[in-house]
Amino acid sequence: MSERFEHIVIGGGISGLGLAYYAARRGVPTLVLEAQGRVGGCLHSPTFPGCGDFWVEAGGHTGFNSYGHLLDILGDLGMMPRLTPKAKVSYALWRGGQRHRILSALHPLELLLSLPRLFSARARKASLSVRDYYGPGLGAKNYRDLFGPAFSAVICQPADEYPADLLFRRKPRRKEVLRAFTLPGGLGEIPLALARQPGVEVRTGQDLVGVQWDGKDFRLLLADGGELRAGTLSLATPPDVAARLLGPQALAAHPPAVPALTQEGLAAIAGIGMSEVETLVACVPAMALGHLPPTAGLIAVDDAFNAMVARDYLADPAYRGFSFHFRPGALDAAGQMDRACAALGIEPHQVAGQFPVHNRLPALRVGHGDRVARLDAALAGTRLAITGNWFQGVSIEDCLTRSQEECDRLFPTPTPDKVVAP
Ligand SMILES: Cc1cc2nc3c(=O)[nH]c(=O)nc-3n(C[C@H](O)[C@H](O)[C@H](O)COP(=O)(O)OP(=O)(O)OC[C@H]3O[C@@H](n4cnc5c(N)ncnc54)[C@H](O)[C@@H]3O)c2cc1C
């Protein structure tokens, strides 16, 4: 007989761990199953062999004082004193194989003449893509030369088709908190801390390949042939994985009156695309980079990478760190290293540590809100939750907002004798 758990979460990124934490705090012990050998997903602050505890963010790198759910969690975990300010450094533009000042790409007159269109299109923003909203509103040349590449750098994927209303979402700020922050060990500290909380058990190396319903429990099928059972199930994987796990075989197995996802709900997920990012994380002795002033990174206009994010916001006496986010398939590993070194003005042999990271982000499109509404209608009343970075948006705060909403739906009433005190 397979092991049975009250609540299982599939996916150990911030969405899954956040939901597990919220559930555990309500007295619902939760098992998190993660395919990789580590938790965190896109929150990953790796170190390099032989480079001490110097880390570089391979994915998410900045928390903001508008991240209310995140700040509440950090407060509960006693981590607020660890919030670390980020030194003010500026991005540069990378065009034609050279660094340029950001403002060198601005066409001020075009901007002035275009801005009224931005304001007049505000009411239609939810129905427009980033290109269709900001192109006319900032000017075609400004969009091509500066803002388009900058927006692509922000969301780490081509921004043109992305929904304009999901690019920047205004959230209330907590003024007493640092506006932008990291942590002494990088943001990767957050998933690690969540995974240690009472009521949360994490198993890594658990690659889920299917979900079925047996009339009473969810049956979770593992790639190694193993099986687990859960009374309540939460999916916190990218949308293509969620669609695969809940694929036709899962639906076919659902008797009508069970917490099944309807065809309609499944179709809503299945149509969401993914953007693949080939990230090269590198650590370079500071001495080798004397020629390179401290930088936030590069916004690339015409190269194989969309953006480079530097760790110069938290200076280290010995090393400097960089993450280059390449378009998939644009260059092989050696080509990526050559291009990164060219952008840094060094030779490959000067790099002290490096490795590739495969990041995946949802490629949201206009009309995404309708998909989410259809999915939510299908989930209502079931013991199945779905969270991730493909609901409100991709930020850490968007993930946690969705996770808390799904936890509220699954477990509306805390179990009084089991609630875990902060
Ligand atoms: C380069 C980059 C920079 C970013 N910068 C910022 C930033 O500065 N600030 C910010 O707020 N956000 C940032 N983001 C966005 C944010 O980091 C992510 O959207 C967020 O961390 C995603 O969390 P998640 O848990 O939803 O998904 P993920 O982190 O993708 O986690 C999903 C997890 O599910 C696991 N999984 C997948 N399939 C299976 C399976 N079959 N079985 C079991 N487990 C499975 C995966 O291994 C993964 O660990 C950035 C993202 C990237 C890539």
The ligand as an SDF file (V2000), in Angstrom:
LIG
                    3D

 53 58  0  0  0  0  0  0  0  0999 V2000
   16.3410   35.1080  -14.3020 C   0  0  0  0  0  0  0  0  0  0  0  0
   15.1610   35.4440  -13.4230 C   0  0  0  0  0  0  0  0  0  0  0  0
   15.1560   36.6150  -12.6890 C   0  0  0  0  0  0  0  0  0  0  0  0
   14.0770   36.9210  -11.8700 C   0  0  0  0  0  0  0  0  0  0  0  0
   14.1230   38.0360  -11.0700 N   0  0  0  0  0  0  0  0  0  0  0  0
   13.1520   38.2490  -10.1800 C   0  0  0  0  0  0  0  0  0  0  0  0
   13.2730   39.2830   -9.2150 C   0  0  0  0  0  0  0  0  0  0  0  0
   14.3060   39.9660   -9.1580 O   0  0  0  0  0  0  0  0  0  0  0  0
   12.2370   39.4900   -8.3560 N   0  0  0  0  0  0  0  0  0  0  0  0
   11.1090   38.7180   -8.3790 C   0  0  0  0  0  0  0  0  0  0  0  0
   10.1880   38.9570   -7.5960 O   0  0  0  0  0  0  0  0  0  0  0  0
   10.9860   37.6970   -9.2500 N   0  0  0  0  0  0  0  0  0  0  0  0
   11.9860   37.4270  -10.1260 C   0  0  0  0  0  0  0  0  0  0  0  0
   11.8850   36.3870  -10.9880 N   0  0  0  0  0  0  0  0  0  0  0  0
   10.6730   35.5670  -10.9770 C   0  0  0  0  0  0  0  0  0  0  0  0
   10.5870   34.5910   -9.8060 C   0  0  0  0  0  0  0  0  0  0  0  0
   11.8810   34.2620   -9.3380 O   0  0  0  0  0  0  0  0  0  0  0  0
    9.8790   33.3170  -10.2620 C   0  0  0  0  0  0  0  0  0  0  0  0
    8.7060   33.6080  -10.9910 O   0  0  0  0  0  0  0  0  0  0  0  0
    9.4860   32.4590   -9.0540 C   0  0  0  0  0  0  0  0  0  0  0  0
   10.6060   32.1790   -8.2400 O   0  0  0  0  0  0  0  0  0  0  0  0
    8.8300   31.1690   -9.5550 C   0  0  0  0  0  0  0  0  0  0  0  0
    8.4780   30.3590   -8.4800 O   0  0  0  0  0  0  0  0  0  0  0  0
    7.5400   29.0950   -8.6950 P   0  0  0  0  0  0  0  0  0  0  0  0
    7.5940   28.3010   -7.4600 O   0  0  0  0  0  0  0  0  0  0  0  0
    6.1950   29.5230   -9.1660 O   0  0  0  0  0  0  0  0  0  0  0  0
    8.1510   28.2930   -9.9280 O   0  0  0  0  0  0  0  0  0  0  0  0
    9.5680   27.5940  -10.0170 P   0  0  0  0  0  0  0  0  0  0  0  0
   10.5810   28.3590   -9.2850 O   0  0  0  0  0  0  0  0  0  0  0  0
    9.7580   27.3200  -11.4670 O   0  0  0  0  0  0  0  0  0  0  0  0
    9.3520   26.2230   -9.2250 O   0  0  0  0  0  0  0  0  0  0  0  0
    8.6680   25.1290   -9.7710 C   0  0  0  0  0  0  0  0  0  0  0  0
    9.2880   23.8760   -9.1750 C   0  0  0  0  0  0  0  0  0  0  0  0
    8.5640   22.7390   -9.6510 O   0  0  0  0  0  0  0  0  0  0  0  0
    9.4920   21.7140   -9.8510 C   0  0  0  0  0  0  0  0  0  0  0  0
    8.9270   20.7160  -10.7690 N   0  0  0  0  0  0  0  0  0  0  0  0
    8.7100   20.8650  -12.0950 C   0  0  0  0  0  0  0  0  0  0  0  0
    8.2110   19.7300  -12.6130 N   0  0  0  0  0  0  0  0  0  0  0  0
    8.1150   18.8490  -11.5850 C   0  0  0  0  0  0  0  0  0  0  0  0
    7.6520   17.4910  -11.5030 C   0  0  0  0  0  0  0  0  0  0  0  0
    7.2140   16.8180  -12.5820 N   0  0  0  0  0  0  0  0  0  0  0  0
    7.6870   16.8830  -10.2940 N   0  0  0  0  0  0  0  0  0  0  0  0
    8.1340   17.5490   -9.1880 C   0  0  0  0  0  0  0  0  0  0  0  0
    8.5670   18.8330   -9.2220 N   0  0  0  0  0  0  0  0  0  0  0  0
    8.5580   19.4740  -10.4090 C   0  0  0  0  0  0  0  0  0  0  0  0
   10.6880   22.4290  -10.4510 C   0  0  0  0  0  0  0  0  0  0  0  0
   11.8660   21.6530  -10.3570 O   0  0  0  0  0  0  0  0  0  0  0  0
   10.7380   23.6870   -9.6140 C   0  0  0  0  0  0  0  0  0  0  0  0
   11.5620   23.5620   -8.4900 O   0  0  0  0  0  0  0  0  0  0  0  0
   12.9640   36.0430  -11.8070 C   0  0  0  0  0  0  0  0  0  0  0  0
   12.9720   34.8580  -12.5490 C   0  0  0  0  0  0  0  0  0  0  0  0
   14.0590   34.5400  -13.3420 C   0  0  0  0  0  0  0  0  0  0  0  0
   14.0760   33.2430  -14.1060 C   0  0  0  0  0  0  0  0  0  0  0  0
  1  2  1  0
  2  3  1  0
  2 52  2  0
  3  4  2  0
  4  5  1  0
  4 50  1  0
  5  6  2  0
  6  7  1  0
  6 13  1  0
  7  8  2  0
  7  9  1  0
  9 10  1  0
 10 11  2  0
 10 12  1  0
 12 13  2  0
 13 14  1  0
 14 15  1  0
 14 50  1  0
 15 16  1  0
 16 17  1  0
 16 18  1  0
 18 19  1  0
 18 20  1  0
 20 21  1  0
 20 22  1  0
 22 23  1  0
 23 24  1  0
 24 25  2  0
 24 26  1  0
 24 27  1  0
 27 28  1  0
 28 29  2  0
 28 30  1  0
 28 31  1  0
 31 32  1  0
 32 33  1  0
 33 34  1  0
 33 48  1  0
 34 35  1  0
 35 36  1  0
 35 46  1  0
 36 37  1  0
 36 45  1  0
 37 38  2  0
 38 39  1  0
 39 40  1  0
 39 45  2  0
 40 41  1  0
 40 42  2  0
 42 43  1  0
 43 44  2  0
 44 45  1  0
 46 47  1  0
 46 48  1  0
 48 49  1  0
 50 51  2  0
 51 52  1  0
 52 53  1  0
M  END
$$$$
